[in-house]
Amino acid sequence: MDRANHFKMKTDTNELVRACLAGGQKAQAELYDRYKTKMYGVCMRFASSQMEAEDMLMEGFYKIFKDLHQFKNQCPLEAWARQVVVNTALMYLRKKNRQIVPTVELEEISNGIAAGDDFSANIDAGIIVRLIQNLPDGYRTVFNLYAIEGYSHKEIADMQGTTESTSRSQYARAKSALQKLITKEGIFN
């Protein structure tokens, strides 16, 4: 196998991490290529625009490479990278004096919404992301944290420095707003 294709064929995460830490540009490109699409999906649910999501993604990957030495292989690299990107997105939004909005992979959105809610699992995930992006920041924050990320209302309250009842209220309002957006868009028609 030629050296140019070596990293593309690599399946050993530890080897990829070691090569990245050694400054290997091909390894860094491989790591970026492996996770850019999923991490962009994460950023899109935090962001209010594609440009903002792209900024979050670039800053997130900068931090991934900067902090890769902290990866201890106690969880999958993708999960670690995702947490870095989520934290980066949260910091990005805090800098803009917004409330925070963690998120998940596009394919998980339909499942997260369908779990106990009145939304259809048959709605295209891309449409759901667009609708979620149209929610006010506070609603979007709690909806993503609770319905998609799976945080409890207590955890959400702790993250935001509010109360559990505020989290519950924001979630109920987010669901109602999403239902109105779905009806307005005629998604079920």
KAPEUR-V536183 format. One record per run of one state. SS is the DSSP state (2 for helix, 1 for strand, 0 for the rest). FROM is the first residue (numbers start at 1). TO is the last residue. Records with the same first field share a line. If there is no record, write none. Layout:
SS=FROM-TO, FROM-TO
This chain:
0=1-2, 7-12, 22-24, 47-49, 71-76, 96-105, 115-124, 134-136, 149-152, 161-163, 186-189
2=3-6, 13-21, 25-46, 50-70, 77-95, 106-114, 125-133, 137-148, 153-160, 164-185
